[in-house]
Amino acid sequence: MTDQIVVRKRHVAAAVAGNALEFYDFTTYAFYAAQIGRAFFPSTSPLVSLMLSLATFGAGFVTRPLGAIIIGRYADRAGRRPAMMLSFILMGAALLILGLCPSYASIGAWASAIVVAARLIQGFALGGEVGPTTSFLLEAAPPHRRGLYTAFQSISQNFAALVAGIVGLVMASVLTGTQMDAYGWRIALLLGAIVLPFGLIVRRTLPETLHVHDPIAHDAQAHTALTGGQLRVILCSIAILCGGTVATYTQSYLTTYTSVILNMKVNIAFGATVTYGITGIISNVFGAQLSERFGRRVVMIAPRIVLALAIVPAFALLARNRDATTLVGMTAFMTLCASTSGGAMMAAIAESLKKTNRASTFSIIYAGPIVVFGGSTQLFVTWLIHQTGSVLAPAYFYLAATLVSLVGMFALRESAPAQIRAPALTQNGTVPRSG
């Protein structure tokens, strides 16, 4: 049995490369949803074309639970490394298919079918990506650095959004609308493929963490005493991730929202994404370090309460002003609140799960909210805006999801080693309860 492993910076980077690639692809797809709709789902109605494009993006979330079950169980049985290799290969193949697929004008309905198939493969891969990689990061980290290591999952999302925003700004500056429709969106998508060789090469060298010693990995009584039981952890985690998913996808929707719904300039909308990326990176690192010292729960809960109070006023201010200053300011503030708790959330959930089925369970409970809200948030709020006539519809949806996540955060017990003393088994084999 291995008690210690050596994890280098390149290993951490390779571990989160899949998550970064996912979010780069997601953010870029959101940027160019209208162009992708015209390329593969042409219609006389721009709204219908956009909705079909968003629905296709959402189709990738349907296969996530299947990937979570199959690849997650594979990670718990064969190891984190082989599962991470499998998911990354599938993810890269799907990205290349999507970026290189001929348009509807070239091959007709086959183009639509190929794009949907690529999204389904991508969804399967992504469903099995998050559990093994989060488990690897948690198990590879020293106990006092688990929050920071797992925070790199969230940091990679923010970094990918930052890169996507910069790419979008450059593309919007140098290409015309016609050029963007013809090939600009393809260039933006395929730039994400640059990380594929690095990810594949370095993931092959990752140390295996499945067999690293865990004092309560096989002790059901100790785990229940510490966490309140696996069922409690799962229910709390689902509630937490519902709020986190809606937060991520609503804020990423701001590019489409500001340009299509509020009729703001596209380069201003891309500026919001750059702000989201920079603020997210800083606040994730800051929040992770706070959670090591003060515990996961307080760092999850406090920023989310502030976020809940700010959502509706922030959207209302943006709808009234419709300028770059307001957009950047609201994006920075909401990202600060949401991302400060991001790393603590991932660590708290992963720490609270049994190691023997951590990858599969994490994958499945992560896939559930993603399937329900990840693929539907943009589509739903777009439909809701047109049905209600209110540009504040995304804010109300965002607020409701945030309140649900707070319920889960309050109910989840503390898991930070600094707060539960990492944990110390008593003579009768149990772990002291922590609130």
C-alpha positions as a Markdown table, in Angstrom:
| # | Residue | x | y | z |
|---|---|---|---|---|
| 1 | Met | 0.0 | 0.0 | 0.0 |
| 2 | Thr | 1.3 | 3.4 | -1.0 |
| 3 | Asp | 1.3 | 6.1 | 1.7 |
| 4 | Gln | 3.1 | 8.9 | -0.1 |
| 5 | Ile | 3.2 | 10.1 | -3.7 |
| 6 | Val | 5.0 | 12.8 | -5.5 |
| 7 | Val | 2.7 | 15.2 | -7.5 |
| 8 | Arg | 4.4 | 17.8 | -9.6 |
| 9 | Lys | 2.9 | 21.0 | -11.0 |
| 10 | Arg | 2.6 | 19.5 | -14.5 |
| 11 | His | 0.5 | 16.6 | -13.0 |
| 12 | Val | -1.9 | 19.1 | -11.5 |
| 13 | Ala | -2.1 | 21.0 | -14.7 |
| 14 | Ala | -2.8 | 17.8 | -16.7 |
| 15 | Ala | -5.4 | 16.7 | -14.2 |
| 16 | Val | -7.4 | 19.9 | -14.6 |
| 17 | Ala | -6.8 | 20.2 | -18.4 |
| 18 | Gly | -9.9 | 18.2 | -19.1 |
| 19 | Asn | -12.0 | 20.5 | -17.0 |
| 20 | Ala | -10.4 | 23.6 | -18.6 |
| 21 | Leu | -11.1 | 22.2 | -22.0 |
| 22 | Glu | -14.7 | 21.5 | -21.1 |
| 23 | Phe | -15.2 | 25.1 | -19.9 |
| 24 | Tyr | -13.3 | 26.6 | -22.8 |
| 25 | Asp | -15.5 | 24.7 | -25.2 |
| 26 | Phe | -18.7 | 25.6 | -23.3 |
| 27 | Thr | -17.8 | 29.3 | -23.1 |
| 28 | Thr | -16.8 | 29.5 | -26.7 |
| 29 | Tyr | -19.9 | 27.7 | -27.8 |
| 30 | Ala | -22.0 | 30.2 | -25.8 |
| 31 | Phe | -20.2 | 33.0 | -27.5 |
| 32 | Tyr | -20.9 | 31.7 | -30.9 |
| 33 | Ala | -24.3 | 30.0 | -30.3 |
| 34 | Ala | -25.9 | 32.2 | -33.0 |
| 35 | Gln | -23.2 | 31.5 | -35.6 |
| 36 | Ile | -23.2 | 27.8 | -34.8 |
| 37 | Gly | -27.0 | 27.8 | -35.2 |
| 38 | Arg | -26.8 | 29.4 | -38.6 |
| 39 | Ala | -24.1 | 27.0 | -39.7 |
| 40 | Phe | -25.8 | 23.8 | -38.7 |
| 41 | Phe | -29.5 | 24.7 | -38.0 |
| 42 | Pro | -30.4 | 27.4 | -40.6 |
| 43 | Ser | -33.9 | 28.9 | -40.2 |
| 44 | Thr | -35.8 | 31.9 | -41.4 |
| 45 | Ser | -36.2 | 32.9 | -37.7 |
| 46 | Pro | -33.0 | 33.9 | -35.9 |
| 47 | Leu | -34.6 | 33.0 | -32.6 |
| 48 | Val | -35.4 | 29.4 | -33.8 |
| 49 | Ser | -31.8 | 29.0 | -35.1 |
| 50 | Leu | -30.4 | 30.2 | -31.8 |
| 51 | Met | -32.7 | 28.0 | -29.7 |
| 52 | Leu | -31.8 | 24.9 | -31.8 |
| 53 | Ser | -28.1 | 25.7 | -31.3 |
| 54 | Leu | -28.6 | 26.0 | -27.5 |
| 55 | Ala | -30.7 | 22.8 | -27.5 |
| 56 | Thr | -27.8 | 21.0 | -29.3 |
| 57 | Phe | -25.4 | 22.3 | -26.7 |
| 58 | Gly | -27.8 | 20.9 | -24.0 |
| 59 | Ala | -27.9 | 17.5 | -25.7 |
| 60 | Gly | -24.4 | 16.9 | -24.5 |
| 61 | Phe | -25.6 | 16.9 | -21.0 |
| 62 | Val | -28.0 | 14.0 | -21.5 |
| 63 | Thr | -25.2 | 11.5 | -21.7 |
| 64 | Arg | -23.3 | 12.8 | -18.7 |
| 65 | Pro | -25.0 | 10.5 | -16.2 |
| 66 | Leu | -24.0 | 7.5 | -18.3 |
| 67 | Gly | -20.4 | 8.7 | -18.5 |
| 68 | Ala | -20.4 | 9.4 | -14.7 |
| 69 | Ile | -21.5 | 5.8 | -14.0 |
| 70 | Ile | -19.3 | 4.0 | -16.4 |
| 71 | Ile | -16.1 | 6.0 | -16.2 |
| 72 | Gly | -16.6 | 6.8 | -12.5 |
| 73 | Arg | -16.9 | 3.1 | -11.6 |
| 74 | Tyr | -13.9 | 2.4 | -13.8 |
| 75 | Ala | -11.9 | 4.9 | -11.8 |
| 76 | Asp | -12.9 | 3.3 | -8.5 |
| 77 | Arg | -12.0 | -0.1 | -9.8 |
| 78 | Ala | -9.0 | 0.3 | -12.1 |
| 79 | Gly | -7.6 | 3.6 | -10.9 |
| 80 | Arg | -7.9 | 7.4 | -11.4 |
| 81 | Arg | -5.2 | 7.6 | -14.1 |
| 82 | Pro | -6.7 | 5.2 | -16.7 |
| 83 | Ala | -10.2 | 6.7 | -16.2 |
| 84 | Met | -8.7 | 10.2 | -16.8 |
| 85 | Met | -7.0 | 9.0 | -20.0 |
| 86 | Leu | -10.2 | 7.6 | -21.4 |
| 87 | Ser | -12.3 | 10.7 | -20.7 |
| 88 | Phe | -9.7 | 13.0 | -22.2 |
| 89 | Ile | -9.3 | 11.0 | -25.4 |
| 90 | Leu | -13.1 | 11.0 | -25.9 |
| 91 | Met | -13.3 | 14.7 | -25.1 |
| 92 | Gly | -10.6 | 15.7 | -27.6 |
| 93 | Ala | -12.1 | 13.6 | -30.4 |
| 94 | Ala | -15.5 | 15.2 | -29.9 |
| 95 | Leu | -14.0 | 18.7 | -29.9 |
| 96 | Leu | -12.2 | 18.1 | -33.2 |
| 97 | Ile | -15.4 | 16.6 | -34.8 |
| 98 | Leu | -17.4 | 19.7 | -33.8 |
| 99 | Gly | -14.8 | 22.2 | -35.0 |
| 100 | Leu | -14.1 | 20.4 | -38.3 |
| 101 | Cys | -17.7 | 19.3 | -39.2 |
| 102 | Pro | -18.9 | 20.7 | -42.6 |
| 103 | Ser | -21.8 | 23.0 | -42.5 |
| 104 | Tyr | -25.5 | 22.4 | -43.3 |
| 105 | Ala | -25.0 | 24.1 | -46.6 |
| 106 | Ser | -22.3 | 21.6 | -47.6 |
| 107 | Ile | -23.8 | 18.2 | -46.5 |
| 108 | Gly | -27.3 | 19.0 | -45.4 |
| 109 | Ala | -28.9 | 17.3 | -42.4 |
| 110 | Trp | -25.8 | 15.1 | -41.9 |
| 111 | Ala | -24.1 | 18.2 | -40.5 |
| 112 | Ser | -26.8 | 18.6 | -37.8 |
| 113 | Ala | -26.6 | 14.9 | -37.0 |
| 114 | Ile | -22.8 | 14.9 | -36.7 |
| 115 | Val | -22.8 | 17.9 | -34.4 |
| 116 | Val | -25.4 | 16.3 | -32.1 |
| 117 | Ala | -23.4 | 13.0 | -32.1 |
| 118 | Ala | -20.2 | 15.0 | -31.1 |
| 119 | Arg | -22.0 | 16.7 | -28.3 |
| 120 | Leu | -23.3 | 13.3 | -27.0 |
| 121 | Ile | -19.8 | 11.8 | -27.0 |
| 122 | Gln | -18.5 | 14.9 | -25.3 |
| 123 | Gly | -21.1 | 14.8 | -22.7 |
| 124 | Phe | -20.3 | 11.1 | -22.0 |
| 125 | Ala | -16.6 | 12.0 | -21.5 |
| 126 | Leu | -17.3 | 15.0 | -19.4 |
| 127 | Gly | -19.7 | 13.1 | -17.2 |
| 128 | Gly | -16.8 | 10.7 | -16.3 |
| 129 | Glu | -14.1 | 13.4 | -16.1 |
| 130 | Val | -14.9 | 15.4 | -12.9 |
| 131 | Gly | -15.1 | 12.5 | -10.4 |
| 132 | Pro | -11.7 | 10.9 | -11.2 |
| 133 | Thr | -9.9 | 14.2 | -11.5 |
| 134 | Thr | -11.4 | 15.7 | -8.3 |
| 135 | Ser | -10.6 | 12.4 | -6.5 |
| 136 | Phe | -7.0 | 12.5 | -7.8 |
| 137 | Leu | -6.5 | 16.1 | -6.7 |
| 138 | Leu | -7.9 | 15.5 | -3.2 |
| 139 | Glu | -6.0 | 12.3 | -2.7 |
| 140 | Ala | -2.7 | 13.7 | -4.1 |
| 141 | Ala | -2.8 | 16.8 | -1.9 |
| 142 | Pro | -1.3 | 17.1 | 1.6 |
| 143 | Pro | -4.1 | 17.3 | 4.2 |
| 144 | His | -3.6 | 21.0 | 4.8 |
| 145 | Arg | -3.7 | 21.7 | 1.0 |
| 146 | Arg | -6.8 | 19.8 | -0.1 |
| 147 | Gly | -8.8 | 22.9 | -0.5 |
| 148 | Leu | -6.2 | 24.5 | -2.8 |
| 149 | Tyr | -5.6 | 21.4 | -4.9 |
| 150 | Thr | -9.3 | 20.8 | -5.5 |
| 151 | Ala | -9.9 | 24.5 | -6.1 |
| 152 | Phe | -7.8 | 24.0 | -9.3 |
| 153 | Gln | -10.9 | 22.4 | -10.8 |
| 154 | Ser | -12.7 | 25.8 | -10.4 |
| 155 | Ile | -9.6 | 27.8 | -11.2 |
| 156 | Ser | -9.2 | 25.9 | -14.5 |
| 157 | Gln | -12.8 | 26.9 | -15.4 |
| 158 | Asn | -12.0 | 30.6 | -14.8 |
| 159 | Phe | -8.7 | 30.4 | -16.7 |
| 160 | Ala | -10.5 | 28.8 | -19.6 |
| 161 | Ala | -13.1 | 31.5 | -19.5 |
| 162 | Leu | -10.4 | 34.2 | -19.4 |
| 163 | Val | -8.7 | 32.6 | -22.5 |
| 164 | Ala | -12.0 | 32.3 | -24.3 |
| 165 | Gly | -12.8 | 35.9 | -23.5 |
| 166 | Ile | -9.5 | 37.1 | -24.8 |
| 167 | Val | -9.8 | 35.0 | -28.0 |
| 168 | Gly | -13.3 | 36.4 | -28.4 |
| 169 | Leu | -12.2 | 40.0 | -28.1 |
| 170 | Val | -9.4 | 39.5 | -30.7 |
| 171 | Met | -11.7 | 37.7 | -33.1 |
| 172 | Ala | -14.4 | 40.4 | -32.7 |
| 173 | Ser | -11.8 | 43.1 | -33.5 |
| 174 | Val | -10.2 | 41.5 | -36.5 |
| 175 | Leu | -13.0 | 39.6 | -38.2 |
| 176 | Thr | -16.2 | 40.9 | -39.8 |
| 177 | Gly | -19.6 | 39.4 | -39.0 |
| 178 | Thr | -19.5 | 37.4 | -42.3 |
| 179 | Gln | -16.1 | 36.0 | -41.6 |
| 180 | Met | -17.2 | 35.1 | -38.1 |
| 181 | Asp | -20.1 | 33.1 | -39.5 |
| 182 | Ala | -18.0 | 31.5 | -42.1 |
| 183 | Tyr | -15.0 | 30.3 | -40.1 |
| 184 | Gly | -14.3 | 32.5 | -37.1 |
| 185 | Trp | -16.2 | 30.4 | -34.6 |
| 186 | Arg | -14.3 | 27.3 | -35.9 |
| 187 | Ile | -10.9 | 28.9 | -35.2 |
| 188 | Ala | -12.0 | 29.8 | -31.7 |
| 189 | Leu | -13.2 | 26.3 | -30.9 |
| 190 | Leu | -10.2 | 24.5 | -32.4 |
| 191 | Leu | -7.8 | 26.7 | -30.4 |
| 192 | Gly | -8.9 | 24.6 | -27.4 |
| 193 | Ala | -7.4 | 21.5 | -29.1 |
| 194 | Ile | -3.9 | 22.9 | -28.4 |
| 195 | Val | -4.0 | 21.4 | -24.9 |
| 196 | Leu | -4.8 | 17.9 | -26.2 |
| 197 | Pro | -1.2 | 16.7 | -26.8 |
| 198 | Phe | 0.0 | 18.1 | -23.4 |
| 199 | Gly | -2.9 | 16.5 | -21.6 |
| 200 | Leu | -2.5 | 13.1 | -23.2 |
| 201 | Ile | 1.3 | 12.9 | -22.7 |
| 202 | Val | 1.4 | 14.1 | -19.1 |
| 203 | Arg | -1.7 | 12.2 | -18.0 |
| 204 | Arg | 0.1 | 9.0 | -18.9 |
| 205 | Thr | 2.7 | 9.8 | -16.3 |
| 206 | Leu | 0.3 | 10.6 | -13.4 |
| 207 | Pro | 0.9 | 8.8 | -10.2 |
| 208 | Glu | -2.0 | 6.6 | -9.1 |
| 209 | Thr | -3.8 | 7.8 | -5.9 |
| 210 | Leu | -6.5 | 5.1 | -5.6 |
| 211 | His | -4.4 | 3.0 | -3.2 |
| 212 | Val | -3.1 | 5.9 | -1.0 |
| 213 | His | -3.9 | 5.1 | 2.6 |
| 214 | Asp | -7.1 | 6.7 | 4.1 |
| 215 | Pro | -7.8 | 5.9 | 7.8 |
| 216 | Ile | -11.6 | 5.9 | 7.3 |
| 217 | Ala | -11.8 | 4.6 | 3.7 |
| 218 | His | -13.1 | 1.2 | 4.7 |
| 219 | Asp | -14.7 | 2.2 | 8.0 |
| 220 | Ala | -18.4 | 2.7 | 7.6 |
| 221 | Gln | -18.9 | 3.6 | 11.3 |
| 222 | Ala | -16.2 | 6.2 | 11.2 |
| 223 | His | -17.5 | 7.8 | 8.0 |
| 224 | Thr | -21.0 | 8.0 | 9.4 |
| 225 | Ala | -19.9 | 9.6 | 12.6 |
| 226 | Leu | -17.9 | 12.2 | 10.7 |
| 227 | Thr | -20.3 | 13.1 | 7.9 |
| 228 | Gly | -23.8 | 11.9 | 9.1 |
| 229 | Gly | -23.8 | 9.2 | 6.5 |
| 230 | Gln | -23.4 | 8.9 | 2.7 |
| 231 | Leu | -27.1 | 9.7 | 2.0 |
| 232 | Arg | -26.9 | 13.0 | 3.9 |
| 233 | Val | -23.7 | 13.9 | 2.0 |
| 234 | Ile | -25.3 | 13.1 | -1.4 |
| 235 | Leu | -28.4 | 15.1 | -0.8 |
| 236 | Cys | -26.5 | 18.1 | 0.5 |
| 237 | Ser | -24.1 | 17.9 | -2.4 |
| 238 | Ile | -26.9 | 17.8 | -4.9 |
| 239 | Ala | -28.4 | 21.0 | -3.4 |
| 240 | Ile | -25.0 | 22.7 | -3.3 |
| 241 | Leu | -24.2 | 21.8 | -6.9 |
| 242 | Cys | -27.5 | 22.9 | -8.2 |
| 243 | Gly | -26.8 | 26.4 | -7.0 |
| 244 | Gly | -23.2 | 26.3 | -8.2 |
| 245 | Thr | -24.2 | 25.0 | -11.7 |
| 246 | Val | -26.8 | 27.7 | -12.2 |
| 247 | Ala | -24.4 | 30.3 | -11.0 |
| 248 | Thr | -21.7 | 29.2 | -13.5 |
| 249 | Tyr | -24.0 | 28.8 | -16.5 |
| 250 | Thr | -26.0 | 32.0 | -15.8 |
| 251 | Gln | -22.9 | 34.1 | -15.5 |
| 252 | Ser | -21.4 | 32.6 | -18.6 |
| 253 | Tyr | -24.7 | 33.3 | -20.4 |
| 254 | Leu | -24.1 | 37.0 | -19.9 |
| 255 | Thr | -22.2 | 37.2 | -23.2 |
| 256 | Thr | -25.3 | 36.0 | -25.1 |
| 257 | Tyr | -27.6 | 37.9 | -22.8 |
| 258 | Thr | -26.0 | 41.3 | -23.1 |
| 259 | Ser | -25.5 | 41.1 | -26.9 |
| 260 | Val | -28.8 | 39.4 | -28.0 |
| 261 | Ile | -31.2 | 40.4 | -25.2 |
| 262 | Leu | -29.9 | 43.8 | -24.2 |
| 263 | Asn | -28.4 | 44.7 | -27.6 |
| 264 | Met | -25.1 | 45.7 | -26.2 |
| 265 | Lys | -21.9 | 45.6 | -28.4 |
| 266 | Val | -20.2 | 42.2 | -28.7 |
| 267 | Asn | -16.8 | 43.4 | -27.6 |
| 268 | Ile | -18.3 | 44.7 | -24.3 |
| 269 | Ala | -19.9 | 41.3 | -23.7 |
| 270 | Phe | -16.5 | 39.6 | -24.2 |
| 271 | Gly | -15.0 | 42.0 | -21.7 |
| 272 | Ala | -17.4 | 40.6 | -19.1 |
| 273 | Thr | -16.0 | 37.1 | -19.7 |
| 274 | Val | -12.4 | 38.3 | -19.3 |
| 275 | Thr | -13.5 | 39.9 | -16.0 |
| 276 | Tyr | -15.2 | 36.7 | -14.9 |
| 277 | Gly | -12.0 | 34.7 | -15.6 |
| 278 | Ile | -9.6 | 37.1 | -13.8 |
| 279 | Thr | -11.8 | 37.6 | -10.8 |
| 280 | Gly | -12.6 | 33.9 | -10.6 |
| 281 | Ile | -9.0 | 32.8 | -10.5 |
| 282 | Ile | -8.1 | 35.3 | -7.7 |
| 283 | Ser | -11.1 | 34.6 | -5.6 |
| 284 | Asn | -10.9 | 30.8 | -5.9 |
| 285 | Val | -7.3 | 30.8 | -4.7 |
| 286 | Phe | -8.2 | 33.2 | -1.9 |
| 287 | Gly | -11.2 | 31.2 | -0.8 |
| 288 | Ala | -9.4 | 27.9 | -0.9 |
| 289 | Gln | -6.7 | 29.2 | 1.4 |
| 290 | Leu | -9.3 | 30.6 | 3.8 |
| 291 | Ser | -11.1 | 27.2 | 3.9 |
| 292 | Glu | -7.8 | 25.5 | 4.9 |
| 293 | Arg | -7.7 | 27.8 | 8.0 |
| 294 | Phe | -11.3 | 28.5 | 8.9 |
| 295 | Gly | -13.1 | 25.4 | 7.5 |
| 296 | Arg | -15.1 | 24.7 | 4.4 |
| 297 | Arg | -18.6 | 25.6 | 5.7 |
| 298 | Val | -18.1 | 29.3 | 6.6 |
| 299 | Val | -16.2 | 29.9 | 3.3 |
| 300 | Met | -19.0 | 28.3 | 1.3 |
| 301 | Ile | -21.9 | 30.0 | 3.2 |
| 302 | Ala | -20.9 | 33.6 | 3.8 |
| 303 | Pro | -20.1 | 34.6 | 0.2 |
| 304 | Arg | -23.3 | 32.9 | -1.1 |
| 305 | Ile | -25.5 | 34.9 | 1.3 |
| 306 | Val | -24.0 | 38.1 | 0.0 |
| 307 | Leu | -24.5 | 36.8 | -3.6 |
| 308 | Ala | -28.2 | 36.0 | -2.9 |
| 309 | Leu | -28.7 | 39.6 | -1.7 |
| 310 | Ala | -27.0 | 41.1 | -4.8 |
| 311 | Ile | -28.3 | 39.1 | -7.8 |
| 312 | Val | -31.6 | 40.9 | -8.5 |
| 313 | Pro | -30.3 | 44.5 | -7.9 |
| 314 | Ala | -27.2 | 43.7 | -10.1 |
| 315 | Phe | -29.3 | 42.5 | -13.0 |
| 316 | Ala | -31.7 | 45.4 | -12.6 |
| 317 | Leu | -28.8 | 47.9 | -12.7 |
| 318 | Leu | -27.4 | 46.3 | -15.8 |
| 319 | Ala | -30.8 | 46.3 | -17.6 |
| 320 | Arg | -31.2 | 50.0 | -16.8 |
| 321 | Asn | -27.7 | 51.2 | -17.7 |
| 322 | Arg | -26.6 | 48.8 | -20.4 |
| 323 | Asp | -23.0 | 50.0 | -20.3 |
| 324 | Ala | -19.6 | 48.4 | -20.0 |
| 325 | Thr | -18.9 | 49.8 | -16.5 |
| 326 | Thr | -22.0 | 48.2 | -15.0 |
| 327 | Leu | -21.5 | 44.9 | -16.8 |
| 328 | Val | -17.9 | 44.6 | -15.7 |
| 329 | Gly | -18.7 | 45.7 | -12.1 |
| 330 | Met | -21.6 | 43.3 | -11.6 |
| 331 | Thr | -19.6 | 40.4 | -13.2 |
| 332 | Ala | -16.7 | 41.0 | -10.9 |
| 333 | Phe | -18.8 | 41.3 | -7.8 |
| 334 | Met | -20.9 | 38.2 | -8.4 |
| 335 | Thr | -17.9 | 36.2 | -9.5 |
| 336 | Leu | -16.1 | 37.2 | -6.3 |
| 337 | Cys | -19.0 | 35.9 | -4.2 |
| 338 | Ala | -19.5 | 32.7 | -6.2 |
| 339 | Ser | -15.9 | 31.7 | -6.8 |
| 340 | Thr | -14.6 | 32.4 | -3.3 |
| 341 | Ser | -16.8 | 29.5 | -2.2 |
| 342 | Gly | -16.0 | 27.4 | -5.3 |
| 343 | Gly | -12.9 | 25.5 | -4.1 |
| 344 | Ala | -14.3 | 25.0 | -0.6 |
| 345 | Met | -17.4 | 23.4 | -2.2 |
| 346 | Met | -15.4 | 20.9 | -4.2 |
| 347 | Ala | -13.2 | 20.0 | -1.3 |
| 348 | Ala | -16.1 | 19.6 | 1.1 |
| 349 | Ile | -18.0 | 17.3 | -1.1 |
| 350 | Ala | -15.0 | 15.1 | -2.1 |
| 351 | Glu | -13.7 | 14.9 | 1.5 |
| 352 | Ser | -17.1 | 13.8 | 2.7 |
| 353 | Leu | -17.4 | 10.9 | 0.3 |
| 354 | Lys | -16.1 | 7.4 | 1.0 |
| 355 | Lys | -12.8 | 6.9 | -0.9 |
| 356 | Thr | -13.9 | 3.4 | -2.0 |
| 357 | Asn | -16.6 | 4.9 | -4.3 |
| 358 | Arg | -15.6 | 8.5 | -4.3 |
| 359 | Ala | -14.9 | 8.9 | -8.0 |
| 360 | Ser | -18.2 | 7.3 | -9.1 |
| 361 | Thr | -20.4 | 8.9 | -6.5 |
| 362 | Phe | -18.9 | 12.4 | -7.1 |
| 363 | Ser | -19.3 | 11.9 | -10.8 |
| 364 | Ile | -23.0 | 11.0 | -10.5 |
| 365 | Ile | -24.0 | 13.7 | -8.0 |
| 366 | Tyr | -22.1 | 16.2 | -10.1 |
| 367 | Ala | -23.8 | 15.0 | -13.3 |
| 368 | Gly | -27.3 | 15.3 | -11.9 |
| 369 | Pro | -27.4 | 19.1 | -11.5 |
| 370 | Ile | -25.4 | 19.5 | -14.6 |
| 371 | Val | -28.0 | 17.5 | -16.6 |
| 372 | Val | -30.9 | 19.4 | -15.2 |
| 373 | Phe | -29.5 | 22.9 | -15.1 |
| 374 | Gly | -26.3 | 23.0 | -17.2 |
| 375 | Gly | -27.8 | 22.1 | -20.5 |
| 376 | Ser | -31.1 | 23.9 | -19.9 |
| 377 | Thr | -30.2 | 27.1 | -18.1 |
| 378 | Gln | -29.4 | 29.1 | -21.2 |
| 379 | Leu | -32.3 | 27.7 | -23.1 |
| 380 | Phe | -34.7 | 28.1 | -20.2 |
| 381 | Val | -33.9 | 31.7 | -19.4 |
| 382 | Thr | -33.9 | 32.7 | -23.1 |
| 383 | Trp | -37.4 | 31.1 | -23.3 |
| 384 | Leu | -38.4 | 32.7 | -20.0 |
| 385 | Ile | -37.4 | 36.2 | -21.1 |
| 386 | His | -39.5 | 35.9 | -24.3 |
| 387 | Gln | -42.5 | 34.4 | -22.4 |
| 388 | Thr | -42.5 | 36.9 | -19.6 |
| 389 | Gly | -41.1 | 39.9 | -21.4 |
| 390 | Ser | -38.9 | 40.6 | -18.4 |
| 391 | Val | -35.1 | 40.9 | -18.8 |
| 392 | Leu | -34.7 | 40.1 | -15.1 |
| 393 | Ala | -35.9 | 36.5 | -15.6 |
| 394 | Pro | -32.3 | 35.1 | -15.4 |
| 395 | Ala | -31.8 | 36.9 | -12.0 |
| 396 | Tyr | -34.9 | 35.3 | -10.4 |
| 397 | Phe | -33.8 | 31.9 | -11.6 |
| 398 | Tyr | -30.3 | 32.5 | -10.4 |
| 399 | Leu | -31.6 | 33.6 | -6.9 |
| 400 | Ala | -33.8 | 30.6 | -6.5 |
| 401 | Ala | -30.9 | 28.2 | -7.2 |
| 402 | Thr | -28.6 | 30.1 | -4.8 |
| 403 | Leu | -31.1 | 29.7 | -2.0 |
| 404 | Val | -31.3 | 26.0 | -2.6 |
| 405 | Ser | -27.5 | 25.7 | -2.5 |
| 406 | Leu | -27.4 | 27.5 | 0.8 |
| 407 | Val | -29.7 | 24.9 | 2.3 |
| 408 | Gly | -27.3 | 22.2 | 1.4 |
| 409 | Met | -24.3 | 24.2 | 2.7 |
| 410 | Phe | -25.9 | 24.7 | 6.1 |
| 411 | Ala | -26.7 | 20.9 | 6.3 |
| 412 | Leu | -23.3 | 19.6 | 5.3 |
| 413 | Arg | -20.9 | 18.9 | 8.1 |
| 414 | Glu | -17.4 | 20.4 | 8.4 |
| 415 | Ser | -14.8 | 18.3 | 6.6 |
| 416 | Ala | -11.6 | 20.4 | 6.7 |
| 417 | Pro | -8.7 | 18.5 | 8.4 |
| 418 | Ala | -7.7 | 21.7 | 10.3 |
| 419 | Gln | -11.2 | 21.7 | 11.9 |
| 420 | Ile | -11.7 | 18.0 | 12.5 |
| 421 | Arg | -8.1 | 17.2 | 13.4 |
| 422 | Ala | -7.6 | 15.2 | 10.3 |
| 423 | Pro | -9.6 | 13.0 | 11.7 |
| 424 | Ala | -8.5 | 11.3 | 14.9 |
| 425 | Leu | -9.9 | 7.9 | 15.5 |
| 426 | Thr | -11.0 | 7.1 | 19.0 |
| 427 | Gln | -10.3 | 3.9 | 20.8 |
| 428 | Asn | -13.7 | 2.4 | 19.8 |
| 429 | Gly | -13.0 | 3.1 | 16.1 |
| 430 | Thr | -15.3 | 6.2 | 15.6 |
| 431 | Val | -14.5 | 9.7 | 14.7 |
| 432 | Pro | -15.5 | 12.7 | 16.9 |
| 433 | Arg | -18.5 | 14.4 | 15.4 |
| 434 | Ser | -18.1 | 17.8 | 13.9 |
| 435 | Gly | -20.8 | 20.3 | 13.1 |
